[in-house]
Amino acid sequence: MSPRQWKGFSLLEVLTVLAVACALIAATAPSFALSQREAALTASVNQLLGALHFARSAAILRNTPTIICLSANGQQCADSASVESAKGWLVLESARSRAVGEARNSDLPLRRADLPENVAIHGSRALLTFWPTSRAGTSGTFVLCSRRPPISARKVVVSQTGRPRVADAHTEECAP
């Protein structure tokens, strides 16, 4: 069999294809990492929106106040709405009517969510209460930020009627 009849690729051709593939992977890797961070932030915002809608409807359907609060450990409400302490949130059914901004150990947990490591949250208040009427709630704002540069941020605003919406947030709203 003569060398002209051999089938396949030469070493030079294989090395050229590998070099081009490595260059493409190196060029797209930073973009892929950014896409993953953006996806984690978007998923966290959507999860918070779902929890807020759930808390509002649970208050109306169960005819009892429902609380959503930032949580540092997934077991109890955080004392403050700061970035350092909050790692997720809790949705609680209130054991009895009381002042806005109070959570007790007797509250029945309905849902719990933990944030990904690269997403931070802080708010205008650590706890929101939804009342058993369709037009009563505590207003507030939650800002979710990516922890790694480039920083991106999204804001979830809850109106006085309890309706949540997503708004644009500036990176300055994220604590350093």
HELIX and SHEET records of a PDB file:
HELIX    1   1 PRO A    3  GLN A    5  5                                   3    
HELIX    2   2 LEU A   11  ARG A   62  1                                  52    
HELIX    3   3 THR A  171  GLU A  173  5                                   3    
SHEET    1   A 4 LEU A 108  ASP A 114  0                                        
SHEET    2   A 4 GLY A  88  GLU A  93 -1                                        
SHEET    3   A 4 THR A  66  SER A  71 -1                                        
SHEET    4   A 4 LEU A 127  PHE A 130 -1                                        
SHEET    1   B 4 VAL A 119  GLY A 123  0                                        
SHEET    2   B 4 GLY A 140  SER A 146 -1                                        
SHEET    3   B 4 ALA A 153  VAL A 158 -1                                        
SHEET    4   B 4 PRO A 164  ASP A 168 -1                                        
END                                                                             
